[in-house]
Amino acid sequence: MKNRHSSDSKQFVGNIKNGIWVFGISSWLFGITDRSIASFSDGYLSAMDLTQLFTAGIFLVAWLFLKPTSRV
């Protein structure tokens, strides 16, 4: 019985980790989309706009590498 409880809790924690990871991906994609629309809305792309888009893209790629692994 104790072994099953341990397995259930590990699965629950794994689901929470995956949920946070997926939420993070959607958040980064929303942020990049928002910055892209704001940057291109005036028709002029400044160095600050490029820096913000590049930084958000780097953080998205880093977040993708942080995908949790399943150990159950």
HUTA-V538845 format. One record per residue. N is the residue number from 0. RES is the residue in one small letter. SS is DSSP state (H for helix, E for strand, L for the rest). Layout:
((N;RES;SS) (N;RES;SS))
//
This chain:
((0;m;L) (1;k;H) (2;n;H) (3;r;H) (4;h;H) (5;s;H) (6;s;H) (7;d;H) (8;s;H) (9;k;H) (10;q;H) (11;f;H) (12;v;H) (13;g;H) (14;n;H) (15;i;H) (16;k;H) (17;n;H) (18;g;H) (19;i;H) (20;w;H) (21;v;H) (22;f;H) (23;g;H) (24;i;H) (25;s;H) (26;s;H) (27;w;H) (28;l;H) (29;f;H) (30;g;H) (31;i;H) (32;t;H) (33;d;H) (34;r;H) (35;s;H) (36;i;H) (37;a;H) (38;s;H) (39;f;H) (40;s;L) (41;d;L) (42;g;L) (43;y;L) (44;l;L) (45;s;L) (46;a;H) (47;m;H) (48;d;H) (49;l;H) (50;t;H) (51;q;H) (52;l;H) (53;f;H) (54;t;H) (55;a;H) (56;g;H) (57;i;H) (58;f;H) (59;l;H) (60;v;H) (61;a;H) (62;w;H) (63;l;H) (64;f;H) (65;l;L) (66;k;L) (67;p;L) (68;t;L) (69;s;L) (70;r;L) (71;v;L))
//
